[in-house]
Amino acid sequence: MATALHSLSSMAMAMQLFGLLLATFQITDGNTGVCYGLLGNNLPPPSEVIDLYKRNNIQRMRIYAPVPDVLQALGGSNIELMVGVANEDLYNLATNMGAAYAWVQNNVRNYPNVNFRYIAVGNEINPPAWEANYLLGAMKNIHRAISEAGLGYQIKVSTPFSAGVLGESYPPSRGSFRSDYGWFINPIVTFLVETEAPFFLNTYPYFSYIYNTQYIRLEYALFTSPGTVVQDGQFGYQNLFDAILDAGYRWDCYNKAEC
C-alpha cells in the first residue's frame, strides 16, 4: 500500500522516499514492517534510514535486493529483515545449486549480525511469465542452502504473490485463487506447508479501487469509512485492505487445511 505524504517533516519526507508498503510477515503476528525501496534520487544513507526505523519503533523491514550498504547498516540493529531475490536470478538459482550456495553465502552468511527472517524469492511472478517455470526450483534450492548452513530454523523461504492470483475476493469468505493458476500455485503452497513458511501477499487497495470506482467508495479504500461497509457473515469490514487480506488468508488457510 503506497502512501503519498506531503508534510515537510523529516519523518514524512523519509517515508515518502521509500514508501509505506505492506510488509505482512505473518498474518497472525499482528506486527507491521516498512518496505525500504532504493529507486529514487537524493535518498538518505542507509544509516539514517535505520535510525529512522529505530526512532519510530519499526521492527521489521523488507528490502527488494541484498544491497551491501543496507545490510551493513542493519548489523546489530535487531530489525527483522525480509530480503528479496531478483526475478532475473531465478533461472540460475533453480538450475545451479552452486549459485544458490553462493547467493546465501554472499548475502546472508556474510552478515552474521543481521536478523534475517525471510527470503522472498522473486516478486509477484504469475504465469505466463518465464520466471514462473523456475520459481519453485529457486525457492527449493535457496531453502536447501539455508538449511545446510544451519539457518533453517531462523530463516524461512517464500515468495510474494500479487492479489492478481485471487480469482475471487468478494466477499472475503469466498476468497479463492484463479483456477488456471492451480498448476503453478499448488506446488508452491505444498512447499510452504512442508517448510512451515508463510504465504506472502502484496496488497494494494489503490488498484482495487481505481479499477472499480463504481462499486468501491473512496473512504472504504482510504481507511476513513465511519462504519462497516461490507458485512460478510460474522465479520464486518470498514476498509478494503482488511477485506483483501482476509480473502487471501481464507484461500491460504483453506489450502493449508488450517481454517
N, C-alpha and C positions, 0 to 999 in steps of 0.2 A: 504494500500500500504506500504509494508515494505521496508525500505531503508537501505542498507549496507553502513556504514560510516567508513572510515579508518583514518581520521585525529586524531591526538593525543590531539587536543584542548579539554578543559573541556566540551564545548558545544557539540561537536561531540560525545565524549565518553558517555555523559549522554543520548543523543538522541539514540545512538546505543543500550543502555541498555533497553530502553522501547519502541523503535521503532517509526518510523514516519508512522502512520497508518491513514487512512481516518477517520475523525470524522465529517461527514457532518450532522449537526443538522437540518438545513433547507436548501433545495436547493436554495431557493430564497434569503437566508440570506447573502450569499457571504462570511461568516466567516469560518475559519478553526480552528479546535482544534487538540490536540495531545493526542493519547491514551497512558495511563500510565499503562504499564504492570509490574507485580511484580514477574514474573517467571524468576529467574536468580540468580547468585551469585554476592556478593560484590556490591550490589545495593546501591546507595546513599540514605540516610534517606529521608523520605517524606518532611521534612522541606527544604532540599536543592533542591529537585525537584520543590517544589512550588516556591522557589526563582528563579529557572531557568525559569519557566513559566513567572514570573513577569518581569524578566530582558529582556526577548525576546518578551514581549507583547503578549504572548499566552493566550487568554482569555477564552478558552474552553478546557475541559478535559473529557476524558472518562476513567472510571475505571471499571474493569470487575466484581468486587465484593466490597461490602461495608467494606473495611478494616478500622478498627477504627483509627489506626495511621495516615492514609491518610486523613480521614475525619476530624480528629482533626487539622491536619496541614492546611487544607483548610479553616478552620474557619476564617472569616473576610477577606479573600483574594478577594472575589467577583468573583472568577473564576467560570464560569458557568459549572455545573457538570452533566454528564450523568453517572449514577451508574447502574451496572448490577445486575440481579438476576440470580443465578446459575441454569443451566438446571436441575440439580438433585433436585432442590427445587420446581419444577413446580407442581408435583403431590400434594404435601402437601398444596401448596398455592391455587390450584384450588379446592381442596375438603374440605378445612378447612378455613373458613373465619377468625377464630381466629388467624390462622397462618399469614394471610395477615395483620391483625391489628398489630400483634407483629412485623412483618418484618418492617412495616412502622414506628412503634414507635421506634424500636431499631436502625434503620439505616437511618432514615430521621428526625423524630421529636426530637430525642435526640441531633441533631446537628443544632440548630436554626440559627447559624451564617454561615452555608454553603449554597451557592447559587445553590441549586438543580434546574435543569431544566427538566431533563428527567430521567425516569426509564426504562432501557432496560431489558425487561423480557425475559430471555433466550437469546441464541445467535446462529444464523444460524441453526435453527431447521427445518428440512424437513421431510416429510413422507418418509419411513415408521417408522421413529424413534418413540418410545413410547411417547416421550415428546410432539409430535405433537397433541396427543389427549387431552392434558391438557394445552397447551399454552394459548389459548384464555380464558379459565376459570381463569387461574392465572392472566392474564392481567386484566380481569374484576374485580377480587377481589382486586388486588393492586390498581386499579383505584378507586374503591369504598372506600377503606381505606384512600387513599389520599384525595378524595373529602370530606369525612366525617371529616377529620382533618382540613378542610378549606383551602387546598392547591391545589385544582384542577385547579385554575386559573393560578398557577405558575408552577406546575409540570405536565408534560404530560407523559403518559404511552404508550410505543410502544415496538417493538421487531425488532432486526436487522436481515434481511434476507441475505443470500449469493446470489451472482449473479447466482448461480445454479438454482434459481427459474425461471429465464428467459428461456423461450423455444426458443425465437428468439431475437437476439440483433443486427443483421446486416441486413440492415443498421439501425441506431438508431431509425429512424422514424417508424420502424416496430416492435419495442420492444413489447414483449408480454410474459406472464408467461406460464409455462408448463400447458397444458390443464389438465393433470392428477393431478395437484395440486389445481385445482379450488375449490374443496370442502374444502380445508384447508385454502387457502389464502383469498378467497372472504369474508367469515365472519369476518376475521381479518381486512380487508380493510374497511368493513362496520363499525366496531367498531372504527377504526381510524377516519373515517369521522364524526361519531356521537360525538366523544370526541375532535375533532379538533386537533388530534395528528399527527405528521409527520410519513411518511413511511421511514424506515431506510434500507439502502442497503450497505453492506460491499463490497467494490470494490477493487479487486486485479488484476491489469493489468498483473502482472507476470504470473499468472496461465493461463490467456487467451493466452499470448504469448507462453509460454513453451509448450503448447499442440497444437499450431497451427503455428509453426515456418515457415512452408512452405507458409503460407498466410500472416503472420504479420511480418513486418520489425521491427528489434530491435529498431531503432531510434523512431519508432512510439510508442513503449511501454515505452521508456525511456524519453519521452518529448523532444527529441532532433531533431525531424524532422524539416527541414528548411522551409517546406511549407505544404499546405494542402495535406493530404494523402487520405482521404475519403470525397467525396462530396455527401451530402445527401440533395437534394433539395436546399433550401436557406442556409443550414448550411454546413460549411466546418470544418473538424476535422484534427488537427495536432498531436493529441495524443490519445492513446487508452483509457486513463482514462476518458476523456470527452465523448468519444463515448459510453462507457459502462454506464456512469452516465446518459446520455441523453436517452439511451434505457430504463433504469429503470424509469426515470422521465416520459417518454412518456407513459409507461404502467400505472404508478401510476396516472397521471393526467387523462388518458383515463378512468380508472376505477372509478375515483372520479368525472368524468364529468367536469374537470377543464381545459382541453386543449383549 
